[in-house]
Amino acid sequence: MAKIAWILGGGTGIGAALAKELIDRGWTVAISGRRMEPLRDLAHSYGARPYPLDVTDAAAAATVTRQIVADLGRIDLMVFSVATKAVTKTAVYDHATFEMVIDTNLLGAMRVIDPVVTQMRAQGGGEIAIVASVAGYFGLPRSAAYSAGKAALIALAQTMKTELARDDIAVRLISPGFVRTEFTARNAFPMPFLMEADEAGRRIADGLLHSRRFEIAFPLRFVLTLKLVRMLPYPIFFALMRRLLPKG
């Protein structure tokens, strides 16, 4: 019997690439997102099962979870790959921007994780994968809300990994570098080691299906560089961060 995956943010970008990979490998894949058109396109071209959802709506998240289980029987794997961001002016920390980013990237995950954990406990186990980012390894200038939200997702995944093991619910952390998508197309700065979405989807699928490691992070050279930066003494770290600030 085919296993069932539910990918949030599955209509475009990394989520869509992962959906295609899993379908090619024999999975039945439900996909969710706010925009119906890309969900329909992937359903038509690849046979994904579309379930529109805005993750800022807790009631809708619970309803869609129940609907997927009613239609497909269970959820073996849930992947949260939803993200929004806002590049702010230097040293501006307006509440509205933070509220919008955190409400989607962090609280959006919680609105889905809560009913999914309940379902996985009832069915005897499952797997949850949270797509964070290497941007969550440390605070990046002009990306305070995005980096803070992704750092919180990393901490959340670490906590869940420990707490849910007793329920036979595996938890994975996915930390991609720069991937060519609609999301990164808005970046107005160099993106080292830029990767195509299809390659990212393949790497994530391989990591989920053929390894047991907690963190699936890539590309390796970029990941190791950033983890080294994270370990620098603060005087050196902050001197390096100041170089990333816009001039003037």
For each residue, the residues with C-beta under 8 A, 3 or more apart:
1:
2: 26 27 28
3: 26 27 28 76 77
4: 27 28 29 30 68 72 73 74 75 76 77
5: 19 22 27 28 29 30 75 76 77 78 79
6: 29 30 31 32 51 68 75 77 78 79 116
7: 10 15 18 19 22 29 30 31 32 78 79 81
8: 15 32 33 53 55 78 79 80 81 82 108 112
9: 12 13 14 15 32 33 80 81 82 83 131
10: 7 15 16 18 19 29 30 31 32 33 39 42 48 79 81
11: 15 16 31 32 33 35 38 39 41 42 50
12: 9 15 16 33 35 38 181 182
13: 9 16 17 81 179 181 182 183 197
14: 9 17 18 81 131 176 179 181 197 200 201 204
15: 7 8 9 10 11 12 18 19 31 33 79 81 82 131
16: 10 11 12 13 19 20 31 38 42 197 201
17: 13 14 20 21 197 198 200 201 202
18: 7 10 14 15 21 22 79 81 200 201 204 205
19: 5 7 10 15 16 22 23 29 31 42 46 48 201
20: 16 17 23 24 42 46 198 201
21: 17 18 24 25 201 202 204 205
22: 5 7 18 19 25 27 29 205
23: 19 20 26 27 28 29 46 47 48
24: 20 21
25: 21 22 205 209
26: 2 3 23
27: 2 3 4 5 22 23 77
28: 2 3 4 5 23 49 72
29: 4 5 6 7 10 19 22 23 48 49
30: 4 5 6 7 10 48 49 50 51 68 71 72
31: 6 7 10 11 15 16 19 39 42 43 48 49 50 51
32: 6 7 8 9 10 11 39 50 51 52 53 64
33: 8 9 10 11 12 15 38 39 52 53 82
34: 52 53 54
35: 11 12 38 39
36: 39 40 50 52
37: 40 41
38: 11 12 16 33 35 41 42
39: 10 11 31 32 33 35 36 42 43 48 50 51 52
40: 36 37 43 44 50
41: 11 37 38 44 45
42: 10 11 16 19 20 31 38 39 45 46 48 50
43: 31 39 40 46 47 48 49 50
44: 40 41
45: 41 42
46: 19 20 23 42 43
47: 23 43
48: 10 19 23 29 30 31 39 42 43
49: 28 29 30 31 43 68 71 72
50: 11 30 31 32 36 39 40 42 43
51: 6 30 31 32 39 64 67 68
52: 32 33 34 36 39
53: 8 32 33 34 57 60 61 64
54: 34 57 60
55: 8 61 82 104 108 109 111 112
56: 103 104 107 108 111
57: 53 54 60 61 111
58: 61 62 111
59: 62 63
60: 53 54 57 63 64
61: 53 55 57 58 64 65 111 112 114 115
62: 58 59 65 66 114 115
63: 59 60 66 67
64: 32 51 53 60 61 67 68
65: 61 62 68 69 75 112 115 116 119
66: 62 63 69 70 115
67: 51 63 64 70 71
68: 4 6 30 49 51 64 65 71 72 75
69: 65 66 72 73 74 75 119
70: 66 67
71: 30 49 67 68
72: 4 28 30 49 68 69 75
73: 4 69
74: 4 69 119 123 126
75: 4 5 6 65 68 69 72 78 116 119 120 123 126
76: 3 4 5 126 127
77: 3 4 5 6 27 126 127 128 129 208
78: 5 6 7 8 75 112 113 116 126 127 128 129
79: 5 6 7 8 10 15 18 128 129 131 174
80: 8 9 108 109 112 113 128 129 130 131
81: 7 8 9 10 13 14 15 18 131 174
82: 8 9 15 33 55 104 105 108 109
83: 9 104 105 131 133 146 183
84: 100 101 104 105
85: 101 105 143 145 146 183
86: 97 100 101 145 146
87: 142 143 188
88: 92 93 94 97 142 143 144 145
89: 92 142
90: 141 142 245 246
91:
92: 88 89
93: 88 97 98 144
94: 88 97 98
95: 98 99
96: 99 100
97: 86 88 93 94 100 101 145
98: 93 94 95 101 102 144 145 148
99: 95 96 102 103
100: 84 86 96 97 103 104 145
101: 84 85 86 97 98 104 105 145 146 149
102: 98 99 105 106 107 145 148 149 152
103: 56 99 100 106 107 108
104: 55 56 82 83 84 100 101 107 108
105: 82 83 84 85 101 102 108 109 146 149 150 153
106: 102 103 109 110 149 152 153 156
107: 56 102 103 104 110 111
108: 8 55 56 80 82 103 104 105 111 112
109: 55 80 82 105 106 112 113 130 153 156
110: 106 107 113 114 156
111: 55 56 57 58 61 107 108 114
112: 8 55 61 65 78 80 108 109 115 116
113: 78 80 109 110 116 117 128 160
114: 61 62 110 111 117 118
115: 61 62 65 66 112 118 119
116: 6 65 75 78 112 113 119 120 126 128
117: 113 114 120 121 128 164 167 169
118: 114 115 121 122
119: 65 69 74 75 115 116 122 123 126
120: 75 116 117 123 124 125 126 128 167 169
121: 117 118 124 167 169
122: 118 119
123: 74 75 119 120 126
124: 120 121 168
125: 120 167 168 169 170
126: 74 75 76 77 78 116 119 120 123 168 169 170
127: 76 77 78 169 170 171 172 208
128: 77 78 79 80 113 116 117 120 160 164 169 170 171 172
129: 77 78 79 80 171 172 173 174 204 208 216
130: 80 109 153 156 157 160 171 172 173 174
131: 9 14 15 79 80 81 83 153 174 176
132: 136 150 151 153 154 157 173 174 175
133: 83 136 146 150 175 176
134: 137 175 176 177 217 222 223 226
135: 140 143 146 147 150
136: 132 133 147 149 150 151 152 153 154 175
137: 134 151 154 175 226 227 229 230
138: 147 151 226 229 230 237
139: 143 144 147 148 151 241
140: 135 143 144 146 147 241 244
141: 90 241 244 245
142: 87 88 89 90 244 245 246
143: 85 87 88 135 139 140 146 147
144: 88 93 98 139 140 147 148
145: 85 86 88 97 98 100 101 102 148 149
146: 83 85 86 101 105 133 135 140 143 149 150
147: 135 136 138 139 140 143 144 150 151
148: 98 102 139 144 145 151 152
149: 101 102 105 106 136 145 146 152 153
150: 105 132 133 135 136 146 147 153 154
151: 132 136 137 138 139 147 148 154 155
152: 102 106 136 148 149 155 156
153: 105 106 109 130 131 132 136 149 150 156 157 173
154: 132 136 137 150 151 157 158 173 175
155: 151 152 158 159
156: 106 109 110 130 152 153 159 160
157: 130 132 153 154 160 161 171 172 173 214
158: 154 155 161 162 173
159: 155 156 162 163
160: 113 128 130 156 157 163 164 169 171
161: 157 158 164 165 171 173 214
162: 158 159 165
163: 159 160 166
164: 117 128 160 161 167 169 170 171
165: 161 162 168 169 170
166: 163
167: 117 120 121 125 164
168: 124 125 126 165
169: 117 120 121 125 126 127 128 160 164 165
170: 125 126 127 128 164 165
171: 127 128 129 130 157 160 161 164 214
172: 127 128 129 130 157 207 208 214 215 216
173: 129 130 132 153 154 157 158 161 214 215 216 217
174: 79 81 129 130 131 132 204 207 215 216 217
175: 132 133 134 136 137 154 215 216 217 218 223
176: 14 131 133 134 179 195 200 204 217 218
177: 134 192 193 195 218 219 222 223
178: 184 187 191 192 193 194 195 222
179: 13 14 176 184 194 195 196 197 200
180: 184 185 194 195 196 197
181: 12 13 14 184 185 197
182: 12 13 185 186
183: 13 83 85 186
184: 178 179 180 181 187 191 194
185: 180 181 182
186: 182 183
187: 178 184 191
188: 87
189:
190:
191: 178 184 187 194
192: 177 178 222
193: 177 178 219 221 222
194: 178 179 180 184 191
195: 176 177 178 179 180 199 200 218 219
196: 179 180 199 200
197: 13 14 16 17 179 180 181 200 201
198: 17 20 201 202
199: 195 196 202 203
200: 14 17 18 176 179 195 196 197 203 204 218
201: 14 16 17 18 19 20 21 197 198 204 205
202: 17 21 198 199 205 206
203: 199 200 206 207 216 218
204: 14 18 21 129 174 176 200 201 207 208 216
205: 18 21 22 25 201 202 208 209
206: 202 203 209 210 211
207: 172 174 203 204 210 211 213 216
208: 77 127 129 172 204 205 211 216
209: 25 205 206
210: 206 207
211: 206 207 208 216
212:
213: 207 216
214: 157 161 171 172 173
215: 172 173 174 175
216: 129 172 173 174 175 203 204 207 208 211 213
217: 134 173 174 175 176 220 223
218: 175 176 177 195 200 203 222 223
219: 177 193 195 222 223
220: 217 223 224
221: 193 224 225
222: 134 177 178 192 193 218 219 225 226
223: 134 175 177 217 218 219 220 226 227
224: 220 221 227 228
225: 221 222 228 229
226: 134 137 138 222 223 229 230
227: 137 223 224 230 231
228: 224 225 231 232
229: 137 138 225 226 232 237 240
230: 137 138 226 227 237
231: 227 228
232: 228 229 236 237 240
233: 236 237
234: 237 238
235: 238 239
236: 232 233 239 240
237: 138 229 230 232 233 234 240 241
238: 234 235 241 242
239: 235 236 242 243
240: 229 232 236 237 243 244
241: 139 140 141 237 238 244 245
242: 238 239 245
243: 239 240
244: 140 141 142 240 241
245: 90 141 142 241 242
246: 90 142
247:
248:
